[in-house]
Amino acid sequence: MGGLGSGEIIVIMLVLLVLFGGSQLPKLARSLGQAQKELKKGMDEGLDEDEDETV
């Protein structure tokens, strides 16, 4: 439950292609990658702050 299969991923990719067009998809993917990296960095910093408070 909750997992995406290959069929669902293909449908999502087709919808993105129609909505954003082929030329915009690389920019969108790059933006999503940067956002994911920033989110991970922020979560790591939050964990570091929590560890400092408990010591």
Z-matrix of the N, CA and C atoms (Angstrom, degrees):
N
C 1 1.446
C 2 1.527 1 109.81
N 3 1.295 2 117.54 1 132.25
C 4 1.452 3 122.12 2 175.55
C 5 1.513 4 114.80 3 93.88
N 6 1.333 5 118.07 4 -8.10
C 7 1.458 6 120.02 5 -179.90
C 8 1.519 7 111.03 6 -88.03
N 9 1.306 8 115.70 7 153.93
C 10 1.458 9 120.76 8 177.02
C 11 1.522 10 109.05 9 -100.57
N 12 1.305 11 115.23 10 129.70
C 13 1.452 12 120.23 11 175.97
C 14 1.515 13 110.91 12 -89.26
N 15 1.313 14 116.56 13 176.63
C 16 1.462 15 120.00 14 -177.58
C 17 1.531 16 111.44 15 -66.95
N 18 1.323 17 117.43 16 -33.40
C 19 1.460 18 120.28 17 178.36
C 20 1.515 19 112.48 18 -63.96
N 21 1.341 20 116.14 19 -42.77
C 22 1.459 21 120.19 20 179.13
C 23 1.524 22 111.59 21 -65.91
N 24 1.323 23 116.30 22 -39.17
C 25 1.464 24 120.07 23 179.67
C 26 1.528 25 110.56 24 -64.91
N 27 1.315 26 117.54 25 -39.73
C 28 1.463 27 121.32 26 178.44
C 29 1.524 28 110.58 27 -63.54
N 30 1.322 29 117.42 28 -43.40
C 31 1.462 30 120.98 29 178.84
C 32 1.525 31 110.37 30 -62.74
N 33 1.326 32 117.30 31 -42.91
C 34 1.469 33 121.08 32 179.18
C 35 1.519 34 110.16 33 -62.08
N 36 1.333 35 117.14 34 -43.12
C 37 1.463 36 120.45 35 179.41
C 38 1.527 37 111.55 36 -63.56
N 39 1.324 38 117.60 37 -39.53
C 40 1.466 39 120.63 38 178.07
C 41 1.525 40 111.24 39 -64.77
N 42 1.323 41 117.06 40 -41.66
C 43 1.465 42 120.78 41 178.23
C 44 1.528 43 109.85 42 -62.92
N 45 1.331 44 117.36 43 -44.02
C 46 1.467 45 120.24 44 177.90
C 47 1.521 46 111.76 45 -61.88
N 48 1.311 47 116.25 46 -39.77
C 49 1.460 48 120.64 47 178.73
C 50 1.521 49 110.92 48 -62.41
N 51 1.321 50 117.00 49 -42.65
C 52 1.464 51 121.00 50 179.78
C 53 1.527 52 110.72 51 -68.23
N 54 1.336 53 117.03 52 -42.91
C 55 1.463 54 120.42 53 -176.57
C 56 1.527 55 112.76 54 -70.39
N 57 1.319 56 117.81 55 -43.84
C 58 1.457 57 120.89 56 -171.63
C 59 1.520 58 113.91 57 -103.33
N 60 1.298 59 118.42 58 -17.41
C 61 1.453 60 120.79 59 -177.83
C 62 1.518 61 111.22 60 81.67
N 63 1.294 62 116.54 61 157.04
C 64 1.453 63 121.85 62 -175.87
C 65 1.517 64 114.02 63 -64.07
N 66 1.322 65 117.62 64 -34.16
C 67 1.465 66 119.78 65 -176.79
C 68 1.525 67 112.44 66 -74.95
N 69 1.315 68 117.97 67 -23.28
C 70 1.467 69 120.92 68 -177.70
C 71 1.529 70 113.14 69 -89.76
N 72 1.327 71 118.33 70 -17.07
C 73 1.463 72 120.88 71 -176.50
C 74 1.531 73 113.49 72 -62.11
N 75 1.325 74 120.84 73 -41.91
C 76 1.471 75 118.40 74 177.34
C 77 1.531 76 112.85 75 -61.51
N 78 1.322 77 117.02 76 -39.16
C 79 1.464 78 120.59 77 177.47
C 80 1.520 79 110.26 78 -64.22
N 81 1.324 80 116.99 79 -42.01
C 82 1.460 81 121.71 80 179.59
C 83 1.522 82 110.29 81 -63.82
N 84 1.319 83 117.54 82 -44.33
C 85 1.464 84 121.50 83 179.90
C 86 1.529 85 110.39 84 -63.90
N 87 1.310 86 117.36 85 -40.49
C 88 1.463 87 121.09 86 178.66
C 89 1.527 88 110.42 87 -63.85
N 90 1.314 89 117.07 88 -42.98
C 91 1.456 90 121.14 89 179.14
C 92 1.525 91 111.39 90 -63.37
N 93 1.325 92 116.22 91 -41.76
C 94 1.463 93 119.70 92 178.71
C 95 1.526 94 111.14 93 -65.44
N 96 1.313 95 117.60 94 -38.14
C 97 1.460 96 121.16 95 177.56
C 98 1.519 97 111.84 96 -64.19
N 99 1.329 98 116.68 97 -42.87
C 100 1.458 99 120.28 98 178.38
C 101 1.518 100 111.10 99 -66.03
N 102 1.328 101 117.02 100 -39.85
C 103 1.463 102 120.32 101 178.62
C 104 1.528 103 110.80 102 -64.24
N 105 1.322 104 117.01 103 -40.06
C 106 1.458 105 120.80 104 178.46
C 107 1.530 106 110.38 105 -64.04
N 108 1.334 107 117.03 106 -41.39
C 109 1.458 108 120.88 107 179.50
C 110 1.533 109 110.68 108 -64.14
N 111 1.333 110 117.07 109 -42.50
C 112 1.457 111 120.95 110 178.78
C 113 1.526 112 111.60 111 -65.24
N 114 1.324 113 116.80 112 -39.17
C 115 1.461 114 120.76 113 178.35
C 116 1.523 115 110.27 114 -63.12
N 117 1.315 116 117.19 115 -45.48
C 118 1.468 117 121.44 116 179.09
C 119 1.523 118 110.40 117 -62.28
N 120 1.326 119 116.97 118 -42.51
C 121 1.461 120 121.42 119 179.07
C 122 1.531 121 110.32 120 -62.01
N 123 1.317 122 117.18 121 -44.40
C 124 1.460 123 121.39 122 179.02
C 125 1.519 124 112.31 123 -64.17
N 126 1.321 125 116.69 124 -39.86
C 127 1.457 126 119.87 125 178.78
C 128 1.527 127 110.67 126 -66.66
N 129 1.330 128 117.61 127 -39.82
C 130 1.460 129 121.20 128 177.61
C 131 1.527 130 110.84 129 -63.51
N 132 1.325 131 117.18 130 -40.93
C 133 1.458 132 120.93 131 178.11
C 134 1.520 133 110.48 132 -65.33
N 135 1.321 134 117.50 133 -38.47
C 136 1.460 135 121.29 134 177.83
C 137 1.514 136 111.44 135 -64.59
N 138 1.320 137 117.49 136 -38.95
C 139 1.463 138 120.85 137 177.59
C 140 1.519 139 110.55 138 -66.65
N 141 1.328 140 117.45 139 -38.66
C 142 1.462 141 120.97 140 178.10
C 143 1.529 142 110.46 141 -62.98
N 144 1.334 143 117.75 142 -41.05
C 145 1.461 144 121.59 143 178.70
C 146 1.515 145 110.85 144 -64.95
N 147 1.332 146 117.50 145 -40.04
C 148 1.461 147 121.31 146 178.63
C 149 1.519 148 111.08 147 -63.30
N 150 1.328 149 116.78 148 -40.42
C 151 1.469 150 120.56 149 179.58
C 152 1.529 151 110.54 150 -66.52
N 153 1.332 152 117.35 151 -36.81
C 154 1.467 153 120.62 152 179.23
C 155 1.516 154 110.90 153 -66.55
N 156 1.320 155 118.39 154 -35.72
C 157 1.464 156 122.12 155 -178.70
C 158 1.520 157 112.03 156 -71.48
N 159 1.326 158 118.06 157 -31.22
C 160 1.459 159 120.91 158 -176.48
C 161 1.518 160 112.58 159 -82.94
N 162 1.338 161 117.59 160 -12.51
C 163 1.475 162 120.11 161 -177.67
C 164 1.495 163 110.65 162 -83.34
